[in-house]
């Protein structure tokens, strides 16, 4: 009996000691993605691509607004900022400057694709032309093709990142962004005018490029999961998506479908189509944010 009481006392005492101990919790990491910029492509005097009955600017605004609502509901502690909420035109320079002023950590640009009509040769015709002058002028004929046009069958999604050969342009903006001046995540360079600062900015640019590709891949994977045809992750460097290399953050431009395809125009304007598209993009953004924030 005495032995039992002694054992009980030891267990009881040990329980008191363990209960009084404070278990050290790992430090809470602050989120790296605090602000997400959503850009509805085109708008106002720039309607973008046209279909049979709708325009790119109309569709991108509808999808962007749905995405804004989804992300606000699911990321309650994250700022979600729209570049436009109405049918208004902003240049790509204005959009990039706006995103940078808002200290965006991620730039998601929504667009709609288009393809020119398909041309096929249906025959040839003789067209006269002349050589020489005066009495030496002679008439000749040449064959030229006769074309028929038909709707282009191109369809599907794609997500663009800025071309890798434009990383220096990205770095120029980053080097002027005070958010990255004193950050030690890449390296700590106190003088922003030094050659080392440009190296640091280029490292940030490379980091942003990799993360942009990661997000773009996630978006295309989500599209495939709902049955969309994916054209993959692509790079561009022309003026049309200049905004990607001018924003000081990871950035993607999403081509949600071809407005020039009859079936895709209907899908892009439908309730089910817009719900699927926004849910897919939101899922990818949520996964990407969790990855970057280390959760």
NURO-902186 format. One line per field, with one value per residue (C-alpha): residue number from 1; x, y, z. Coordinates in nm, 4 decimals. Last residue first. Example, Ala and Ser with C-alpha at 12.3 -4.5 7.8 and 13.67 -1.06 7.14 Angstrom:
2
pos = [2 / 1]
c1 = [1.3670 / 1.2300]
c2 = [-0.1060 / -0.4500]
c3 = [0.7140 / 0.7800]
***
This chain:
295
pos = [295 / 294 / 293 / 292 / 291 / 290 / 289 / 288 / 287 / 286 / 285 / 284 / 283 / 282 / 281 / 280 / 279 / 278 / 277 / 276 / 275 / 274 / 273 / 272 / 271 / 270 / 269 / 268 / 267 / 266 / 265 / 264 / 263 / 262 / 261 / 260 / 259 / 258 / 257 / 256 / 255 / 254 / 253 / 252 / 251 / 250 / 249 / 248 / 247 / 246 / 245 / 244 / 243 / 242 / 241 / 240 / 239 / 238 / 237 / 236 / 235 / 234 / 233 / 232 / 231 / 230 / 229 / 228 / 227 / 226 / 225 / 224 / 223 / 222 / 221 / 220 / 219 / 218 / 217 / 216 / 215 / 214 / 213 / 212 / 211 / 210 / 209 / 208 / 207 / 206 / 205 / 204 / 203 / 202 / 201 / 200 / 199 / 198 / 197 / 196 / 195 / 194 / 193 / 192 / 191 / 190 / 189 / 188 / 187 / 186 / 185 / 184 / 183 / 182 / 181 / 180 / 179 / 178 / 177 / 176 / 175 / 174 / 173 / 172 / 171 / 170 / 169 / 168 / 167 / 166 / 165 / 164 / 163 / 162 / 161 / 160 / 159 / 158 / 157 / 156 / 155 / 154 / 153 / 152 / 151 / 150 / 149 / 148 / 147 / 146 / 145 / 144 / 143 / 142 / 141 / 140 / 139 / 138 / 137 / 136 / 135 / 134 / 133 / 132 / 131 / 130 / 129 / 128 / 127 / 126 / 125 / 124 / 123 / 122 / 121 / 120 / 119 / 118 / 117 / 116 / 115 / 114 / 113 / 112 / 111 / 110 / 109 / 108 / 107 / 106 / 105 / 104 / 103 / 102 / 101 / 100 / 99 / 98 / 97 / 96 / 95 / 94 / 93 / 92 / 91 / 90 / 89 / 88 / 87 / 86 / 85 / 84 / 83 / 82 / 81 / 80 / 79 / 78 / 77 / 76 / 75 / 74 / 73 / 72 / 71 / 70 / 69 / 68 / 67 / 66 / 65 / 64 / 63 / 62 / 61 / 60 / 59 / 58 / 57 / 56 / 55 / 54 / 53 / 52 / 51 / 50 / 49 / 48 / 47 / 46 / 45 / 44 / 43 / 42 / 41 / 40 / 39 / 38 / 37 / 36 / 35 / 34 / 33 / 32 / 31 / 30 / 29 / 28 / 27 / 26 / 25 / 24 / 23 / 22 / 21 / 20 / 19 / 18 / 17 / 16 / 15 / 14 / 13 / 12 / 11 / 10 / 9 / 8 / 7 / 6 / 5 / 4 / 3 / 2 / 1]
c1 = [0.1740 / 0.5050 / 0.3703 / 0.4887 / 0.3264 / 0.0024 / -0.0138 / 0.0350 / -0.2344 / -0.4813 / -0.3925 / -0.4441 / -0.7822 / -0.8847 / -0.7938 / -0.9953 / -1.2915 / -1.2878 / -1.2863 / -1.5479 / -1.7862 / -1.7351 / -1.8137 / -2.1146 / -2.2668 / -2.2111 / -2.0242 / -1.6929 / -1.8754 / -2.0722 / -1.7532 / -1.5856 / -1.8487 / -1.8343 / -1.4529 / -1.3404 / -1.3703 / -1.0897 / -1.0405 / -0.9238 / -0.5943 / -0.4353 / -0.1552 / 0.0780 / 0.2863 / 0.5342 / 0.6094 / 0.7528 / 0.5168 / 0.6778 / 0.7638 / 0.4032 / 0.2598 / 0.4467 / 0.1815 / 0.0676 / 0.4046 / 0.5768 / 0.7843 / 0.5878 / 0.6410 / 0.4023 / 0.2552 / 0.0327 / -0.2048 / -0.4620 / -0.7885 / -1.0470 / -1.1992 / -1.2401 / -0.9071 / -0.7354 / -0.8190 / -0.6773 / -0.3534 / -0.3324 / -0.3613 / -0.1011 / 0.1422 / 0.0950 / 0.1532 / 0.4809 / 0.5904 / 0.5286 / 0.7225 / 1.0221 / 1.0080 / 0.9699 / 1.2807 / 1.4730 / 1.3652 / 1.4633 / 1.8068 / 1.8225 / 1.7383 / 2.0188 / 2.2656 / 2.1482 / 2.2036 / 2.5554 / 2.6384 / 2.5646 / 2.2836 / 2.0567 / 2.3293 / 2.2420 / 2.2637 / 2.1387 / 2.1023 / 1.8153 / 1.5890 / 1.7811 / 1.5353 / 1.6650 / 1.6010 / 1.3307 / 1.0252 / 1.1855 / 1.1080 / 1.3586 / 1.5735 / 1.2578 / 1.1665 / 1.5031 / 1.5028 / 1.1928 / 1.3576 / 1.6649 / 1.4413 / 1.3169 / 1.5109 / 1.3127 / 0.9929 / 0.7157 / 0.4716 / 0.1716 / -0.1129 / -0.2922 / -0.6478 / -0.8279 / -0.9520 / -0.8225 / -1.0760 / -1.0477 / -1.3810 / -1.3880 / -1.2482 / -1.2430 / -0.9518 / -0.9035 / -0.5397 / -0.3772 / -0.2815 / -0.1049 / -0.2045 / -0.0185 / -0.1030 / 0.1596 / 0.2728 / 0.5301 / 0.3182 / 0.3167 / 0.4872 / 0.5963 / 0.4345 / 0.0715 / -0.1275 / -0.4336 / -0.5640 / -0.6367 / -0.8242 / -0.7343 / -0.9198 / -1.0521 / -0.7420 / -0.8082 / -0.8023 / -0.8761 / -1.0184 / -0.7814 / -0.7447 / -0.8573 / -0.7724 / -0.9490 / -0.7590 / -0.7318 / -0.4186 / -0.3121 / -0.0379 / 0.1059 / 0.2764 / 0.1180 / 0.2562 / -0.0447 / 0.1948 / 0.3420 / 0.0007 / -0.0968 / 0.2295 / 0.1763 / -0.1815 / -0.0890 / 0.1882 / -0.0471 / -0.2804 / -0.6058 / -0.9470 / -1.2762 / -1.5672 / -1.5990 / -1.4249 / -1.0681 / -0.7212 / -0.8853 / -0.7256 / -0.7524 / -0.5913 / -0.5333 / -0.6657 / -1.0021 / -0.8489 / -1.1461 / -1.4258 / -1.2075 / -1.0621 / -1.4022 / -1.5379 / -1.2317 / -1.2463 / -1.6085 / -1.5112 / -1.2196 / -1.4434 / -1.7008 / -1.4322 / -1.2550 / -1.5799 / -1.6765 / -1.3258 / -1.2941 / -1.6028 / -1.9384 / -2.1856 / -2.0034 / -1.6665 / -1.4406 / -1.0890 / -0.9981 / -1.2659 / -1.0127 / -1.2068 / -1.3294 / -1.1754 / -0.8683 / -0.7714 / -0.9292 / -0.6377 / -0.6450 / -0.3763 / -0.3083 / -0.1818 / -0.0395 / 0.1539 / 0.4551 / 0.2419 / 0.4007 / 0.5642 / 0.4311 / 0.7179 / 0.7177 / 0.5434 / 0.7402 / 0.5395 / 0.5065 / 0.5704 / 0.3207 / 0.1379 / 0.4618 / 0.5529 / 0.2053 / 0.1937 / 0.5314 / 0.4037 / 0.0966 / 0.3068 / 0.5468 / 0.2655 / 0.0942 / 0.4157 / 0.4530 / 0.0919 / 0.1345 / 0.4547 / 0.2804 / 0.0000]
c2 = [2.7489 / 2.8927 / 3.2328 / 3.1671 / 2.8232 / 2.9339 / 3.2313 / 3.0057 / 2.7649 / 3.0499 / 3.2126 / 2.8827 / 2.8245 / 3.1818 / 3.1371 / 2.8151 / 2.9596 / 3.2653 / 3.0547 / 2.8069 / 3.0816 / 3.2776 / 2.9747 / 2.8678 / 3.2162 / 3.2460 / 3.5233 / 3.3378 / 3.0162 / 3.1822 / 3.3418 / 3.0019 / 2.8308 / 3.0920 / 3.1157 / 3.4747 / 3.5455 / 3.2982 / 3.1919 / 3.3011 / 3.4564 / 3.5168 / 3.7706 / 3.6965 / 3.9076 / 3.8558 / 4.1996 / 4.5374 / 4.5880 / 4.7122 / 4.3675 / 4.2502 / 4.5837 / 4.5469 / 4.2913 / 4.4447 / 4.6124 / 4.2914 / 4.0717 / 3.7518 / 3.4231 / 3.1280 / 2.8916 / 2.6305 / 2.6132 / 2.4618 / 2.3089 / 2.3507 / 2.0522 / 2.1798 / 2.0300 / 2.1710 / 2.5229 / 2.4479 / 2.3209 / 2.6384 / 2.8527 / 2.6499 / 2.6805 / 3.0580 / 3.0758 / 2.8852 / 3.0836 / 3.4088 / 3.2718 / 3.1966 / 3.5404 / 3.7156 / 3.5420 / 3.6325 / 3.9954 / 3.9935 / 3.8688 / 4.1412 / 4.3997 / 4.2681 / 4.2892 / 4.6435 / 4.7266 / 4.5810 / 4.8266 / 5.1040 / 5.3549 / 5.1804 / 5.2053 / 4.9879 / 4.6470 / 4.3592 / 4.0455 / 3.8379 / 3.8164 / 4.0936 / 4.3624 / 4.7170 / 4.8501 / 4.6006 / 4.7877 / 5.1145 / 5.0371 / 5.2143 / 4.9027 / 4.7041 / 4.9228 / 4.8841 / 4.5121 / 4.4476 / 4.6114 / 4.3932 / 4.0857 / 4.1529 / 3.8637 / 3.6239 / 3.7193 / 3.8484 / 3.5834 / 3.4635 / 3.2282 / 3.0330 / 2.9116 / 2.7324 / 2.7938 / 2.8430 / 2.7288 / 3.0541 / 3.1436 / 3.1158 / 3.3220 / 3.2375 / 3.3401 / 3.3669 / 3.3362 / 3.5562 / 3.4486 / 3.6979 / 3.8452 / 4.0623 / 4.3681 / 4.5411 / 4.9050 / 4.9342 / 5.1808 / 5.4158 / 5.2828 / 4.9412 / 4.6824 / 4.6305 / 4.4220 / 4.2062 / 3.9828 / 3.6181 / 3.4354 / 3.1516 / 2.9043 / 2.8333 / 2.9354 / 2.9266 / 3.2098 / 3.1534 / 3.4556 / 3.6279 / 3.4865 / 3.6405 / 3.6031 / 3.7368 / 3.9059 / 3.9060 / 4.0470 / 3.9150 / 4.1183 / 3.9929 / 4.1691 / 4.5049 / 4.8118 / 5.0244 / 5.2660 / 4.9751 / 4.8567 / 5.2121 / 5.2667 / 4.9428 / 5.0334 / 5.3865 / 5.2535 / 4.9949 / 5.2816 / 5.3170 / 5.3155 / 5.3062 / 5.0632 / 5.0420 / 4.8701 / 4.9372 / 4.8553 / 4.6362 / 4.5962 / 4.2961 / 4.3579 / 4.0340 / 3.9580 / 3.8268 / 3.5985 / 3.3752 / 3.6314 / 3.9028 / 3.6462 / 3.5393 / 3.8943 / 4.0179 / 3.7122 / 3.7912 / 4.1517 / 4.0380 / 3.7997 / 4.0711 / 4.3290 / 4.0856 / 4.0061 / 4.3653 / 4.4706 / 4.1680 / 4.2657 / 4.1019 / 4.0206 / 3.8397 / 3.8660 / 4.1657 / 4.1945 / 4.4976 / 4.7545 / 5.0400 / 5.3657 / 5.2471 / 4.9152 / 4.6973 / 4.4138 / 4.3758 / 4.4031 / 4.2406 / 4.3579 / 4.1397 / 4.2960 / 4.1265 / 3.8417 / 3.7819 / 3.6829 / 3.7409 / 3.4288 / 3.3265 / 3.2223 / 2.8534 / 2.7935 / 2.7087 / 2.4904 / 2.6641 / 2.4213 / 2.4256 / 2.1194 / 1.9253 / 2.0001 / 1.9246 / 1.5976 / 1.4967 / 1.5588 / 1.3429 / 1.0627 / 1.0720 / 1.0811 / 0.7855 / 0.5840 / 0.6628 / 0.5739 / 0.2421 / 0.1662 / 0.2399 / 0.0000]
c3 = [-4.4522 / -4.5694 / -4.6734 / -5.0282 / -5.0469 / -4.8796 / -5.1155 / -5.4181 / -5.3050 / -5.2457 / -5.5787 / -5.7624 / -5.6010 / -5.6835 / -6.0507 / -6.0753 / -5.8864 / -6.1123 / -6.4283 / -6.3125 / -6.1947 / -6.5169 / -6.7299 / -6.5242 / -6.5386 / -6.9125 / -7.0958 / -7.1236 / -7.2168 / -7.4985 / -7.6321 / -7.6010 / -7.8141 / -8.0895 / -8.0970 / -8.1512 / -7.7769 / -7.7208 / -7.3583 / -7.0127 / -7.1222 / -6.7814 / -6.7362 / -6.4461 / -6.2078 / -5.9247 / -5.7804 / -5.8792 / -6.1729 / -6.4942 / -6.6358 / -6.6262 / -6.7434 / -7.0730 / -7.1635 / -7.4903 / -7.5452 / -7.6526 / -7.4215 / -7.3946 / -7.2182 / -7.2047 / -6.9473 / -7.1091 / -7.4046 / -7.1702 / -7.2894 / -7.0152 / -6.8368 / -6.4821 / -6.3700 / -6.6798 / -6.5633 / -6.2179 / -6.3692 / -6.5815 / -6.2691 / -6.0795 / -6.3691 / -6.3797 / -6.0034 / -6.0294 / -6.3363 / -6.1491 / -5.8511 / -6.0702 / -6.2335 / -5.8975 / -5.7635 / -6.0782 / -6.0406 / -5.6741 / -5.7749 / -6.0382 / -5.7725 / -5.5509 / -5.8373 / -5.9034 / -5.5359 / -5.5521 / -5.8301 / -5.5780 / -5.6081 / -5.3547 / -5.0864 / -4.7819 / -4.9514 / -4.7327 / -4.9388 / -5.0773 / -4.7738 / -4.6007 / -4.7015 / -4.6635 / -5.0128 / -5.1114 / -4.9831 / -5.0953 / -5.4596 / -5.6852 / -5.7367 / -5.8148 / -6.1106 / -6.2781 / -6.1934 / -6.4019 / -6.7018 / -6.6373 / -6.6304 / -6.9831 / -7.1395 / -6.9198 / -7.0995 / -6.8773 / -6.7594 / -6.9545 / -6.8725 / -7.1427 / -7.1951 / -7.4754 / -7.8267 / -8.1802 / -8.4411 / -8.6407 / -8.7949 / -9.1746 / -9.4585 / -9.8261 / -10.0423 / -10.4178 / -10.5191 / -10.7846 / -11.1348 / -11.3541 / -11.6849 / -11.9314 / -12.1400 / -12.3447 / -12.3737 / -12.6501 / -12.8478 / -12.5504 / -12.2407 / -12.1150 / -11.8979 / -11.8050 / -11.5557 / -11.5871 / -11.3048 / -11.3700 / -11.0940 / -10.8626 / -10.6424 / -10.2919 / -10.0949 / -9.7214 / -9.4678 / -9.0985 / -8.9229 / -8.6768 / -8.3223 / -7.9949 / -7.6248 / -7.3175 / -7.0360 / -6.6559 / -6.4858 / -6.1462 / -5.9742 / -5.6443 / -5.3533 / -5.4265 / -5.2547 / -5.3610 / -5.5309 / -5.7299 / -5.8497 / -5.9490 / -6.1354 / -6.3270 / -6.4149 / -6.5221 / -6.7455 / -6.8970 / -6.9883 / -6.8004 / -6.9688 / -6.7792 / -6.7824 / -6.4044 / -6.1138 / -6.2247 / -6.0916 / -5.8271 / -5.4828 / -5.2522 / -4.9135 / -4.7237 / -4.3744 / -4.4967 / -4.7560 / -4.8365 / -4.8654 / -5.0171 / -5.2580 / -5.3862 / -5.4213 / -5.6130 / -5.8386 / -5.9254 / -5.9986 / -6.2162 / -6.4134 / -6.4858 / -6.5718 / -6.8040 / -6.9860 / -7.0602 / -7.1683 / -7.3988 / -7.5922 / -7.6536 / -7.9325 / -8.2128 / -8.0454 / -8.0027 / -7.8653 / -7.6551 / -7.5739 / -7.5463 / -7.5086 / -7.1700 / -7.0713 / -7.1389 / -6.9028 / -6.5580 / -6.3160 / -5.9733 / -5.7275 / -5.4240 / -5.1003 / -4.7904 / -4.9495 / -4.7281 / -4.4305 / -4.0889 / -3.9499 / -3.6115 / -3.3863 / -3.2895 / -2.9566 / -2.6443 / -2.4081 / -2.0735 / -1.7890 / -1.5042 / -1.6334 / -1.6619 / -1.3017 / -1.1700 / -1.3639 / -1.2264 / -0.8749 / -0.9351 / -1.0857 / -0.7909 / -0.5390 / -0.7043 / -0.6908 / -0.3186 / -0.2498 / -0.4301 / -0.2379 / 0.0896 / 0.0000]
***
